[in-house]
Amino acid sequence: MMISYRKAVLDDMDDLLKTRIDFLRNAKNIRDENDEKALLSSNREFLLSSLTDGSFVQHLAIDGDKIVGTSSVSFYILPPNAMRLSGKVAYIANMFTYPEYRRQGIATKLFALSVDSAKEYGCREICLDATEMGRPIYEKYGFKQNNDAMCYYVR
């Protein structure tokens, strides 16, 4: 097995959507068929916009012609402060490797590609939410748990 890595492009749309739905199923984030339909539509719209304007990069691990893992990074800008003079922030998300490909270094490579993309974009602040499975990878890079964030969800 020879895994190759590259950035996703719009021509990958169908495979990206399939992988996204698989990721959401794995995260138990899809309740029913209506959720899946809505998520396919909103993810298609998101990918068309964000891949085109450069505010989102998705890295792919590919075995033959099959996506076996992904990692993504979204970019946004906040008012500058001493820690991020440019105001540029990266958020790494959607780290996912299919179960049969885990424990082979694929997630580590995908994560490194996402960190590199954030640095290339000029981000000095890179954030993420860690699962127990992913935490060791992130800690190797020096990521530290920060409990300062609070969220509000509009209903």
MODELLER restraints for C-alpha pairs under 7 A, 6 or more apart:
rsr = mdl.restraints
at = mdl.atoms
rsr.add(forms.Gaussian(group=physical.xy_distance, feature=features.Distance(at['CA:1:A'], at['CA:63:A']), mean=6.87, stdev=0.5))
rsr.add(forms.Gaussian(group=physical.xy_distance, feature=features.Distance(at['CA:2:A'], at['CA:63:A']), mean=6.20, stdev=0.5))
rsr.add(forms.Gaussian(group=physical.xy_distance, feature=features.Distance(at['CA:3:A'], at['CA:61:A']), mean=6.26, stdev=0.5))
rsr.add(forms.Gaussian(group=physical.xy_distance, feature=features.Distance(at['CA:3:A'], at['CA:62:A']), mean=5.41, stdev=0.5))
rsr.add(forms.Gaussian(group=physical.xy_distance, feature=features.Distance(at['CA:3:A'], at['CA:63:A']), mean=4.88, stdev=0.5))
rsr.add(forms.Gaussian(group=physical.xy_distance, feature=features.Distance(at['CA:4:A'], at['CA:61:A']), mean=5.73, stdev=0.5))
rsr.add(forms.Gaussian(group=physical.xy_distance, feature=features.Distance(at['CA:4:A'], at['CA:62:A']), mean=5.19, stdev=0.5))
rsr.add(forms.Gaussian(group=physical.xy_distance, feature=features.Distance(at['CA:4:A'], at['CA:63:A']), mean=6.62, stdev=0.5))
rsr.add(forms.Gaussian(group=physical.xy_distance, feature=features.Distance(at['CA:5:A'], at['CA:60:A']), mean=5.52, stdev=0.5))
rsr.add(forms.Gaussian(group=physical.xy_distance, feature=features.Distance(at['CA:5:A'], at['CA:61:A']), mean=4.71, stdev=0.5))
rsr.add(forms.Gaussian(group=physical.xy_distance, feature=features.Distance(at['CA:5:A'], at['CA:62:A']), mean=6.19, stdev=0.5))
rsr.add(forms.Gaussian(group=physical.xy_distance, feature=features.Distance(at['CA:6:A'], at['CA:59:A']), mean=5.70, stdev=0.5))
rsr.add(forms.Gaussian(group=physical.xy_distance, feature=features.Distance(at['CA:6:A'], at['CA:60:A']), mean=5.46, stdev=0.5))
rsr.add(forms.Gaussian(group=physical.xy_distance, feature=features.Distance(at['CA:6:A'], at['CA:61:A']), mean=6.98, stdev=0.5))
rsr.add(forms.Gaussian(group=physical.xy_distance, feature=features.Distance(at['CA:7:A'], at['CA:57:A']), mean=6.83, stdev=0.5))
rsr.add(forms.Gaussian(group=physical.xy_distance, feature=features.Distance(at['CA:7:A'], at['CA:58:A']), mean=5.73, stdev=0.5))
rsr.add(forms.Gaussian(group=physical.xy_distance, feature=features.Distance(at['CA:7:A'], at['CA:59:A']), mean=4.47, stdev=0.5))
rsr.add(forms.Gaussian(group=physical.xy_distance, feature=features.Distance(at['CA:7:A'], at['CA:60:A']), mean=6.01, stdev=0.5))
rsr.add(forms.Gaussian(group=physical.xy_distance, feature=features.Distance(at['CA:8:A'], at['CA:58:A']), mean=5.45, stdev=0.5))
rsr.add(forms.Gaussian(group=physical.xy_distance, feature=features.Distance(at['CA:8:A'], at['CA:59:A']), mean=5.92, stdev=0.5))
rsr.add(forms.Gaussian(group=physical.xy_distance, feature=features.Distance(at['CA:8:A'], at['CA:60:A']), mean=6.40, stdev=0.5))
rsr.add(forms.Gaussian(group=physical.xy_distance, feature=features.Distance(at['CA:10:A'], at['CA:48:A']), mean=6.94, stdev=0.5))
rsr.add(forms.Gaussian(group=physical.xy_distance, feature=features.Distance(at['CA:17:A'], at['CA:40:A']), mean=6.50, stdev=0.5))
rsr.add(forms.Gaussian(group=physical.xy_distance, feature=features.Distance(at['CA:23:A'], at['CA:96:A']), mean=6.47, stdev=0.5))
rsr.add(forms.Gaussian(group=physical.xy_distance, feature=features.Distance(at['CA:24:A'], at['CA:30:A']), mean=6.23, stdev=0.5))
rsr.add(forms.Gaussian(group=physical.xy_distance, feature=features.Distance(at['CA:30:A'], at['CA:36:A']), mean=6.34, stdev=0.5))
rsr.add(forms.Gaussian(group=physical.xy_distance, feature=features.Distance(at['CA:50:A'], at['CA:56:A']), mean=5.20, stdev=0.5))
rsr.add(forms.Gaussian(group=physical.xy_distance, feature=features.Distance(at['CA:51:A'], at['CA:57:A']), mean=6.50, stdev=0.5))
rsr.add(forms.Gaussian(group=physical.xy_distance, feature=features.Distance(at['CA:55:A'], at['CA:74:A']), mean=5.73, stdev=0.5))
rsr.add(forms.Gaussian(group=physical.xy_distance, feature=features.Distance(at['CA:55:A'], at['CA:75:A']), mean=5.09, stdev=0.5))
rsr.add(forms.Gaussian(group=physical.xy_distance, feature=features.Distance(at['CA:56:A'], at['CA:73:A']), mean=5.69, stdev=0.5))
rsr.add(forms.Gaussian(group=physical.xy_distance, feature=features.Distance(at['CA:56:A'], at['CA:74:A']), mean=4.39, stdev=0.5))
rsr.add(forms.Gaussian(group=physical.xy_distance, feature=features.Distance(at['CA:56:A'], at['CA:75:A']), mean=6.21, stdev=0.5))
rsr.add(forms.Gaussian(group=physical.xy_distance, feature=features.Distance(at['CA:57:A'], at['CA:72:A']), mean=5.58, stdev=0.5))
rsr.add(forms.Gaussian(group=physical.xy_distance, feature=features.Distance(at['CA:57:A'], at['CA:73:A']), mean=5.37, stdev=0.5))
rsr.add(forms.Gaussian(group=physical.xy_distance, feature=features.Distance(at['CA:57:A'], at['CA:74:A']), mean=6.59, stdev=0.5))
rsr.add(forms.Gaussian(group=physical.xy_distance, feature=features.Distance(at['CA:58:A'], at['CA:70:A']), mean=6.81, stdev=0.5))
rsr.add(forms.Gaussian(group=physical.xy_distance, feature=features.Distance(at['CA:58:A'], at['CA:71:A']), mean=5.75, stdev=0.5))
rsr.add(forms.Gaussian(group=physical.xy_distance, feature=features.Distance(at['CA:58:A'], at['CA:72:A']), mean=4.16, stdev=0.5))
rsr.add(forms.Gaussian(group=physical.xy_distance, feature=features.Distance(at['CA:58:A'], at['CA:73:A']), mean=6.46, stdev=0.5))
rsr.add(forms.Gaussian(group=physical.xy_distance, feature=features.Distance(at['CA:59:A'], at['CA:70:A']), mean=5.56, stdev=0.5))
rsr.add(forms.Gaussian(group=physical.xy_distance, feature=features.Distance(at['CA:59:A'], at['CA:71:A']), mean=5.27, stdev=0.5))
rsr.add(forms.Gaussian(group=physical.xy_distance, feature=features.Distance(at['CA:59:A'], at['CA:72:A']), mean=6.00, stdev=0.5))
rsr.add(forms.Gaussian(group=physical.xy_distance, feature=features.Distance(at['CA:59:A'], at['CA:110:A']), mean=6.37, stdev=0.5))
rsr.add(forms.Gaussian(group=physical.xy_distance, feature=features.Distance(at['CA:60:A'], at['CA:67:A']), mean=6.46, stdev=0.5))
rsr.add(forms.Gaussian(group=physical.xy_distance, feature=features.Distance(at['CA:60:A'], at['CA:69:A']), mean=5.91, stdev=0.5))
rsr.add(forms.Gaussian(group=physical.xy_distance, feature=features.Distance(at['CA:60:A'], at['CA:70:A']), mean=4.74, stdev=0.5))
rsr.add(forms.Gaussian(group=physical.xy_distance, feature=features.Distance(at['CA:60:A'], at['CA:71:A']), mean=6.84, stdev=0.5))
rsr.add(forms.Gaussian(group=physical.xy_distance, feature=features.Distance(at['CA:61:A'], at['CA:67:A']), mean=5.80, stdev=0.5))
rsr.add(forms.Gaussian(group=physical.xy_distance, feature=features.Distance(at['CA:61:A'], at['CA:68:A']), mean=5.57, stdev=0.5))
rsr.add(forms.Gaussian(group=physical.xy_distance, feature=features.Distance(at['CA:61:A'], at['CA:69:A']), mean=4.90, stdev=0.5))
rsr.add(forms.Gaussian(group=physical.xy_distance, feature=features.Distance(at['CA:61:A'], at['CA:70:A']), mean=6.17, stdev=0.5))
rsr.add(forms.Gaussian(group=physical.xy_distance, feature=features.Distance(at['CA:62:A'], at['CA:68:A']), mean=5.56, stdev=0.5))
rsr.add(forms.Gaussian(group=physical.xy_distance, feature=features.Distance(at['CA:68:A'], at['CA:97:A']), mean=5.83, stdev=0.5))
rsr.add(forms.Gaussian(group=physical.xy_distance, feature=features.Distance(at['CA:68:A'], at['CA:98:A']), mean=5.61, stdev=0.5))
rsr.add(forms.Gaussian(group=physical.xy_distance, feature=features.Distance(at['CA:68:A'], at['CA:101:A']), mean=6.80, stdev=0.5))
rsr.add(forms.Gaussian(group=physical.xy_distance, feature=features.Distance(at['CA:69:A'], at['CA:96:A']), mean=5.34, stdev=0.5))
rsr.add(forms.Gaussian(group=physical.xy_distance, feature=features.Distance(at['CA:69:A'], at['CA:97:A']), mean=4.00, stdev=0.5))
rsr.add(forms.Gaussian(group=physical.xy_distance, feature=features.Distance(at['CA:69:A'], at['CA:98:A']), mean=6.18, stdev=0.5))
rsr.add(forms.Gaussian(group=physical.xy_distance, feature=features.Distance(at['CA:70:A'], at['CA:94:A']), mean=6.85, stdev=0.5))
rsr.add(forms.Gaussian(group=physical.xy_distance, feature=features.Distance(at['CA:70:A'], at['CA:95:A']), mean=5.71, stdev=0.5))
rsr.add(forms.Gaussian(group=physical.xy_distance, feature=features.Distance(at['CA:70:A'], at['CA:96:A']), mean=5.29, stdev=0.5))
rsr.add(forms.Gaussian(group=physical.xy_distance, feature=features.Distance(at['CA:70:A'], at['CA:97:A']), mean=6.48, stdev=0.5))
rsr.add(forms.Gaussian(group=physical.xy_distance, feature=features.Distance(at['CA:70:A'], at['CA:110:A']), mean=6.67, stdev=0.5))
rsr.add(forms.Gaussian(group=physical.xy_distance, feature=features.Distance(at['CA:71:A'], at['CA:93:A']), mean=6.36, stdev=0.5))
rsr.add(forms.Gaussian(group=physical.xy_distance, feature=features.Distance(at['CA:71:A'], at['CA:94:A']), mean=5.39, stdev=0.5))
rsr.add(forms.Gaussian(group=physical.xy_distance, feature=features.Distance(at['CA:71:A'], at['CA:95:A']), mean=4.42, stdev=0.5))
rsr.add(forms.Gaussian(group=physical.xy_distance, feature=features.Distance(at['CA:71:A'], at['CA:96:A']), mean=6.53, stdev=0.5))
rsr.add(forms.Gaussian(group=physical.xy_distance, feature=features.Distance(at['CA:71:A'], at['CA:110:A']), mean=5.72, stdev=0.5))
rsr.add(forms.Gaussian(group=physical.xy_distance, feature=features.Distance(at['CA:71:A'], at['CA:111:A']), mean=6.38, stdev=0.5))
rsr.add(forms.Gaussian(group=physical.xy_distance, feature=features.Distance(at['CA:71:A'], at['CA:114:A']), mean=6.71, stdev=0.5))
rsr.add(forms.Gaussian(group=physical.xy_distance, feature=features.Distance(at['CA:72:A'], at['CA:92:A']), mean=5.68, stdev=0.5))
rsr.add(forms.Gaussian(group=physical.xy_distance, feature=features.Distance(at['CA:72:A'], at['CA:93:A']), mean=5.36, stdev=0.5))
rsr.add(forms.Gaussian(group=physical.xy_distance, feature=features.Distance(at['CA:72:A'], at['CA:94:A']), mean=5.86, stdev=0.5))
rsr.add(forms.Gaussian(group=physical.xy_distance, feature=features.Distance(at['CA:72:A'], at['CA:95:A']), mean=6.95, stdev=0.5))
rsr.add(forms.Gaussian(group=physical.xy_distance, feature=features.Distance(at['CA:72:A'], at['CA:114:A']), mean=6.39, stdev=0.5))
rsr.add(forms.Gaussian(group=physical.xy_distance, feature=features.Distance(at['CA:73:A'], at['CA:90:A']), mean=6.29, stdev=0.5))
rsr.add(forms.Gaussian(group=physical.xy_distance, feature=features.Distance(at['CA:73:A'], at['CA:91:A']), mean=5.41, stdev=0.5))
rsr.add(forms.Gaussian(group=physical.xy_distance, feature=features.Distance(at['CA:73:A'], at['CA:92:A']), mean=4.33, stdev=0.5))
rsr.add(forms.Gaussian(group=physical.xy_distance, feature=features.Distance(at['CA:73:A'], at['CA:93:A']), mean=6.13, stdev=0.5))
rsr.add(forms.Gaussian(group=physical.xy_distance, feature=features.Distance(at['CA:73:A'], at['CA:114:A']), mean=5.94, stdev=0.5))
rsr.add(forms.Gaussian(group=physical.xy_distance, feature=features.Distance(at['CA:74:A'], at['CA:90:A']), mean=5.61, stdev=0.5))
rsr.add(forms.Gaussian(group=physical.xy_distance, feature=features.Distance(at['CA:74:A'], at['CA:91:A']), mean=5.17, stdev=0.5))
rsr.add(forms.Gaussian(group=physical.xy_distance, feature=features.Distance(at['CA:74:A'], at['CA:92:A']), mean=6.52, stdev=0.5))
rsr.add(forms.Gaussian(group=physical.xy_distance, feature=features.Distance(at['CA:75:A'], at['CA:89:A']), mean=5.81, stdev=0.5))
rsr.add(forms.Gaussian(group=physical.xy_distance, feature=features.Distance(at['CA:75:A'], at['CA:90:A']), mean=4.64, stdev=0.5))
rsr.add(forms.Gaussian(group=physical.xy_distance, feature=features.Distance(at['CA:75:A'], at['CA:91:A']), mean=6.46, stdev=0.5))
rsr.add(forms.Gaussian(group=physical.xy_distance, feature=features.Distance(at['CA:76:A'], at['CA:88:A']), mean=5.92, stdev=0.5))
rsr.add(forms.Gaussian(group=physical.xy_distance, feature=features.Distance(at['CA:76:A'], at['CA:89:A']), mean=5.42, stdev=0.5))
rsr.add(forms.Gaussian(group=physical.xy_distance, feature=features.Distance(at['CA:76:A'], at['CA:90:A']), mean=6.52, stdev=0.5))
rsr.add(forms.Gaussian(group=physical.xy_distance, feature=features.Distance(at['CA:77:A'], at['CA:87:A']), mean=5.11, stdev=0.5))
rsr.add(forms.Gaussian(group=physical.xy_distance, feature=features.Distance(at['CA:77:A'], at['CA:88:A']), mean=4.50, stdev=0.5))
rsr.add(forms.Gaussian(group=physical.xy_distance, feature=features.Distance(at['CA:77:A'], at['CA:89:A']), mean=5.85, stdev=0.5))
rsr.add(forms.Gaussian(group=physical.xy_distance, feature=features.Distance(at['CA:78:A'], at['CA:87:A']), mean=4.80, stdev=0.5))
rsr.add(forms.Gaussian(group=physical.xy_distance, feature=features.Distance(at['CA:78:A'], at['CA:88:A']), mean=6.42, stdev=0.5))
rsr.add(forms.Gaussian(group=physical.xy_distance, feature=features.Distance(at['CA:79:A'], at['CA:87:A']), mean=5.28, stdev=0.5))
rsr.add(forms.Gaussian(group=physical.xy_distance, feature=features.Distance(at['CA:80:A'], at['CA:86:A']), mean=5.74, stdev=0.5))
rsr.add(forms.Gaussian(group=physical.xy_distance, feature=features.Distance(at['CA:80:A'], at['CA:87:A']), mean=4.13, stdev=0.5))
rsr.add(forms.Gaussian(group=physical.xy_distance, feature=features.Distance(at['CA:84:A'], at['CA:124:A']), mean=5.58, stdev=0.5))
rsr.add(forms.Gaussian(group=physical.xy_distance, feature=features.Distance(at['CA:84:A'], at['CA:125:A']), mean=6.36, stdev=0.5))
rsr.add(forms.Gaussian(group=physical.xy_distance, feature=features.Distance(at['CA:88:A'], at['CA:122:A']), mean=6.69, stdev=0.5))
rsr.add(forms.Gaussian(group=physical.xy_distance, feature=features.Distance(at['CA:88:A'], at['CA:123:A']), mean=4.91, stdev=0.5))
rsr.add(forms.Gaussian(group=physical.xy_distance, feature=features.Distance(at['CA:88:A'], at['CA:124:A']), mean=6.97, stdev=0.5))
rsr.add(forms.Gaussian(group=physical.xy_distance, feature=features.Distance(at['CA:89:A'], at['CA:123:A']), mean=5.24, stdev=0.5))
rsr.add(forms.Gaussian(group=physical.xy_distance, feature=features.Distance(at['CA:89:A'], at['CA:124:A']), mean=6.78, stdev=0.5))
rsr.add(forms.Gaussian(group=physical.xy_distance, feature=features.Distance(at['CA:89:A'], at['CA:125:A']), mean=5.07, stdev=0.5))
rsr.add(forms.Gaussian(group=physical.xy_distance, feature=features.Distance(at['CA:89:A'], at['CA:126:A']), mean=5.91, stdev=0.5))
rsr.add(forms.Gaussian(group=physical.xy_distance, feature=features.Distance(at['CA:90:A'], at['CA:118:A']), mean=5.79, stdev=0.5))
rsr.add(forms.Gaussian(group=physical.xy_distance, feature=features.Distance(at['CA:90:A'], at['CA:123:A']), mean=6.17, stdev=0.5))
rsr.add(forms.Gaussian(group=physical.xy_distance, feature=features.Distance(at['CA:90:A'], at['CA:125:A']), mean=6.32, stdev=0.5))
rsr.add(forms.Gaussian(group=physical.xy_distance, feature=features.Distance(at['CA:90:A'], at['CA:126:A']), mean=4.65, stdev=0.5))
rsr.add(forms.Gaussian(group=physical.xy_distance, feature=features.Distance(at['CA:90:A'], at['CA:127:A']), mean=6.17, stdev=0.5))
rsr.add(forms.Gaussian(group=physical.xy_distance, feature=features.Distance(at['CA:91:A'], at['CA:126:A']), mean=5.71, stdev=0.5))
rsr.add(forms.Gaussian(group=physical.xy_distance, feature=features.Distance(at['CA:91:A'], at['CA:127:A']), mean=4.74, stdev=0.5))
rsr.add(forms.Gaussian(group=physical.xy_distance, feature=features.Distance(at['CA:91:A'], at['CA:128:A']), mean=5.54, stdev=0.5))
rsr.add(forms.Gaussian(group=physical.xy_distance, feature=features.Distance(at['CA:92:A'], at['CA:114:A']), mean=6.89, stdev=0.5))
rsr.add(forms.Gaussian(group=physical.xy_distance, feature=features.Distance(at['CA:92:A'], at['CA:127:A']), mean=6.23, stdev=0.5))
rsr.add(forms.Gaussian(group=physical.xy_distance, feature=features.Distance(at['CA:92:A'], at['CA:128:A']), mean=5.12, stdev=0.5))
rsr.add(forms.Gaussian(group=physical.xy_distance, feature=features.Distance(at['CA:93:A'], at['CA:128:A']), mean=6.25, stdev=0.5))
rsr.add(forms.Gaussian(group=physical.xy_distance, feature=features.Distance(at['CA:95:A'], at['CA:107:A']), mean=6.97, stdev=0.5))
rsr.add(forms.Gaussian(group=physical.xy_distance, feature=features.Distance(at['CA:97:A'], at['CA:107:A']), mean=6.53, stdev=0.5))
rsr.add(forms.Gaussian(group=physical.xy_distance, feature=features.Distance(at['CA:108:A'], at['CA:137:A']), mean=6.24, stdev=0.5))
